[in-house]
Amino acid sequence: MPEAPAAADQVAPPSSSAAWTGWREFRVIRREFEDASYTQCSFYLAPVDGVSLPPFRPGQFLTFWLEVANARSEGGVGVHTVTRCYSLSDTPESTSYRVTIKRVIAPIDRPDLPAGASSSHFHDRVQEGDVLRLKAPSGHFCIDPDASVPAVLIAGGIGITPMMSMLRWCLAEQPGRRVNLYFGLRNGDEHPFKHQLEQLASLHPHFHLTMVYSRPGPTDVIGRDYNAVGHIDIELLRRTLPHGRHRFYVCGPAAMMASLVPAIIDWGVPEQDLHYEAFGPASVHIARILPETPPPILATAVEVHFQRSGRTLAWEGRDESLLEFAERHGIVVDSGCRSGSCGTCETKLISGTVHYTHEPDHDVVPGHCLLCVCTPRSTLVLEA
């Protein structure tokens, strides 16, 4: 067991309760690539109004409103707006934020699929001096303040971003707390924050870094660049973690989450000691990793009235969410992440009750609902 942290280490993470509402303008003050393949870029953002930033909880994300270029079918280039969420990748600081964004390309086996619109926009078009619109830090995937419980951070690929925020906060504010970071990725060319992590591990005796490469490159050296070949799995955790209680934080792609999160539970880790978040398209499927409370079985179809659209439709359970239901019937609803994080599809619930497929990361305003992650419990009247 690690030694008990000193009283000075019992520091609570900052709160974002004093954050602003709505959109706020930020200027890009710096761009910096974090990997040798130039696919993962950090963007440093300062508020245009110059007002100090409220602190956030390490692990939270920012929501961006973007005007993204797209090719029109009749030729020429137009723009459309998208809303995207990106994790903060550094400790809270009063003058700027940092997000680190990986360029999403079409899969090698599916070149017909489009590249990531928002990540391509950031990499190709967002430059120093540009102004972006942001919502305040949000999200519930945050480091726990109890320094007496060792933290185990497990990241796959760009899932390292919230872990960097948690790690740097822990090392600065709770230097006596044991922190294990397991970081899985393909090889050294795609290894973000490599030198930062190595330096932090050398400076902090309670920080233990384990790198896992699935496909090491010809210049990657085991014992120098990485510690194991393959993927992060429960056997690696069993073999390398000391006996005793730990609090786990897991973030990565769908395949890693689907295998590792249930395995950690089967290992006997209690629910309160396991926190997880997927990134990118995987976040849409995060609720399917673990059994969820099933939605209520409605004996008959229920009416859903969209007040602004003037439509009354019968919900028969064919759709996974009210957002999909609305879109299937041609009702336009603004949406972004489609996983309960950004709040773009938040709609006033005039009457009736809904069931959430999983707890949203977005803090829903009382009397409202997030259409992307809920289904009807009863007849509904929605403002949309």
Residue pairs with C-beta under 8 A, 6 or more apart in sequence:
1 242
1 243
1 244
2 150
2 177
2 178
2 206
2 242
3 176
4 148
4 176
5 147
5 148
5 174
5 176
5 177
6 176
9 147
9 173
9 174
9 175
9 176
9 177
10 145
10 146
10 147
10 148
10 174
11 145
11 147
11 173
11 174
12 145
13 57
13 58
13 142
13 143
13 145
13 169
13 173
14 55
14 56
14 57
14 92
15 55
15 57
16 54
16 55
16 56
16 57
16 60
16 136
16 137
16 138
17 54
18 54
19 54
19 56
19 136
19 137
20 54
20 136
21 136
22 135
23 65
23 133
23 134
23 135
24 47
24 48
24 49
24 133
24 134
24 135
24 136
25 47
25 48
25 49
25 131
25 132
25 133
25 134
26 45
26 46
26 47
26 48
26 97
26 131
26 132
26 133
26 134
27 45
27 46
27 47
27 48
27 129
27 130
27 131
27 132
28 43
28 44
28 45
28 126
28 127
28 128
28 129
28 130
28 131
28 132
29 44
29 45
29 46
29 96
29 128
30 42
30 43
30 44
30 128
31 41
31 42
31 43
31 44
31 126
31 127
31 128
32 41
32 42
32 44
33 40
33 41
33 42
34 40
34 41
34 42
34 100
34 192
34 193
35 189
35 190
35 191
35 192
35 194
36 188
36 189
36 190
36 191
37 189
37 190
39 102
39 103
39 190
40 100
40 101
40 102
40 103
40 158
40 190
40 192
41 100
41 101
41 103
41 122
41 123
42 89
42 98
42 99
42 100
42 101
43 98
43 99
43 100
43 101
43 122
43 126
44 96
44 97
44 98
45 62
45 96
45 97
45 98
45 99
45 132
45 134
46 95
46 96
47 53
48 131
52 94
52 95
53 92
53 93
53 94
53 95
53 96
53 97
54 136
55 92
55 94
56 88
56 92
56 136
56 137
57 137
57 139
57 142
57 143
58 88
58 91
58 92
58 142
58 143
58 162
58 165
58 166
58 168
58 169
58 170
59 87
59 139
59 141
59 142
59 143
59 162
59 165
59 166
59 249
59 277
60 87
60 88
60 137
60 138
60 139
60 141
60 142
60 162
60 165
61 85
61 86
61 87
61 88
61 137
61 138
61 139
61 162
61 341
61 361
62 85
62 86
62 87
62 88
62 97
62 99
62 134
62 135
62 136
62 137
62 138
63 83
63 84
63 85
63 134
63 135
63 138
63 336
63 341
63 342
63 343
63 344
64 83
64 84
64 85
64 86
64 118
64 132
64 133
64 134
65 81
65 83
65 132
65 133
65 134
65 135
66 81
66 82
66 83
66 84
66 118
66 121
66 132
67 79
67 80
67 81
68 79
68 80
68 81
68 82
68 117
68 118
68 121
69 77
69 78
69 79
69 121
69 125
70 77
70 78
70 79
70 80
70 117
71 77
71 78
72 78
82 117
82 118
82 336
83 334
83 335
83 336
83 337
83 342
83 344
84 118
84 336
84 337
84 342
85 139
85 336
85 337
85 341
85 342
86 99
86 100
86 101
86 161
87 99
87 100
87 139
87 161
87 162
87 165
87 251
87 279
88 97
88 98
88 99
88 137
88 161
88 162
88 165
89 98
89 99
89 100
89 160
89 161
89 162
89 164
89 165
90 97
90 98
90 164
90 165
90 168
91 165
91 168
91 169
91 172
92 169
97 134
97 137
99 161
100 158
100 161
100 164
100 192
101 119
101 122
101 123
101 158
102 119
102 157
102 158
103 115
103 116
103 119
103 120
103 123
104 115
104 116
104 119
104 120
104 280
105 115
105 116
106 112
106 113
106 114
106 115
107 113
116 280
126 132
135 342
135 343
138 341
138 343
138 361
138 362
138 363
139 277
139 341
139 361
140 359
140 361
141 162
141 249
141 251
141 275
141 276
141 277
141 361
142 166
142 275
143 151
143 166
143 169
143 170
143 249
144 151
144 247
144 275
146 247
147 174
147 176
147 177
148 177
149 245
149 246
149 247
149 273
150 177
150 178
150 179
150 180
150 242
150 244
150 245
150 246
150 247
151 166
151 170
151 177
151 178
151 179
151 180
151 246
151 247
151 249
152 179
152 180
152 182
152 237
152 241
152 246
152 247
152 248
152 249
153 163
153 166
153 167
153 179
153 180
153 181
153 182
153 249
154 163
154 181
154 182
154 184
154 232
154 248
154 249
154 250
154 251
154 252
154 260
155 163
155 181
155 182
155 183
155 184
155 250
155 251
155 252
156 184
156 185
156 232
156 251
156 252
156 253
156 256
156 257
157 184
157 185
157 190
157 252
157 253
157 279
158 192
158 279
158 280
159 251
159 252
159 253
159 256
159 277
159 278
159 279
160 183
160 192
160 193
160 251
161 251
161 279
162 249
162 251
162 277
163 181
163 183
163 249
163 251
164 193
164 196
166 249
167 179
167 181
167 200
167 207
168 200
170 177
170 179
171 179
171 200
171 204
171 207
175 204
175 206
176 206
177 206
178 206
178 208
179 204
179 206
179 207
179 208
180 208
180 210
180 240
180 241
180 246
181 197
181 207
181 208
181 209
181 210
182 210
182 212
182 232
182 236
182 237
183 197
183 209
183 210
183 211
183 212
184 212
184 213
184 214
184 231
184 232
184 252
184 256
185 191
185 212
185 213
185 214
186 213
186 214
186 215
187 213
187 214
187 215
187 216
187 217
187 220
188 194
188 213
188 216
188 217
188 219
188 220
188 225
188 226
189 217
191 211
191 225
194 225
197 209
198 209
200 207
200 209
201 207
201 208
201 209
210 227
210 228
210 236
210 240
211 225
211 226
211 227
211 228
212 226
212 227
212 228
212 229
212 230
212 231
212 232
212 236
213 220
213 225
213 226
213 228
213 229
214 229
214 230
214 231
216 222
216 225
216 226
216 229
220 226
222 228
222 229
228 236
231 256
231 259
232 256
232 260
233 259
233 260
233 263
234 260
234 263
234 264
234 266
234 267
237 264
237 267
238 267
245 273
246 269
246 273
247 273
247 274
247 275
248 264
248 269
248 273
248 274
248 275
248 276
249 275
249 276
250 256
250 257
250 260
250 261
250 264
250 274
250 275
250 276
250 277
251 276
251 277
251 278
251 279
252 260
252 278
252 279
252 282
253 278
253 279
253 280
253 282
254 278
254 281
254 282
254 285
257 276
257 278
257 282
257 286
257 289
258 288
258 289
261 274
261 276
261 289
261 290
262 289
262 290
264 274
265 271
265 274
265 290
276 286
276 289
277 283
277 286
277 361
278 285
278 286
278 289
283 337
283 339
283 341
284 338
284 339
286 339
286 358
287 357
287 358
287 373
292 357
292 358
295 355
295 357
295 375
296 355
296 377
298 315
298 317
298 376
301 314
301 315
301 316
302 314
302 315
302 376
302 378
302 379
302 380
303 312
303 313
303 314
303 315
303 379
303 380
304 312
304 313
304 314
304 315
304 322
304 325
304 376
304 379
304 380
304 382
305 311
305 312
305 313
305 380
305 381
305 382
306 312
306 313
306 326
306 331
306 382
306 384
307 350
307 381
307 382
307 383
307 384
308 383
308 384
309 331
309 332
309 384
311 329
311 331
313 325
313 329
315 325
315 375
315 376
315 380
317 375
318 325
318 328
319 325
319 328
319 375
320 357
320 375
321 357
321 371
321 372
321 373
321 374
321 375
322 354
322 369
322 371
322 372
322 374
322 375
322 376
322 380
322 382
323 333
323 335
323 338
323 345
323 371
323 372
326 333
326 371
326 384
327 333
331 384
333 345
333 347
333 371
333 384
334 344
334 345
335 344
335 345
335 371
335 372
336 342
336 343
336 344
336 345
337 344
337 372
338 345
338 372
339 361
339 372
339 373
340 356
340 358
340 359
340 360
340 361
340 362
340 370
340 372
340 373
341 360
341 361
341 362
342 362
343 362
343 363
343 364
343 370
345 370
345 371
345 372
346 362
346 364
346 365
346 368
346 369
346 370
346 371
347 368
347 369
347 370
347 371
347 382
347 383
347 384
348 367
348 368
348 382
348 383
349 367
349 368
349 369
349 380
349 381
349 382
349 383
350 381
350 382
350 383
351 379
351 380
351 381
352 376
352 377
352 378
352 379
352 380
352 381
353 376
353 377
353 378
353 380
354 369
354 374
354 375
354 376
354 377
354 380
355 374
355 375
355 376
355 377
356 370
356 373
356 374
357 373
357 374
357 375
358 373
360 370
360 373
362 370
364 370
369 382
371 382
371 384
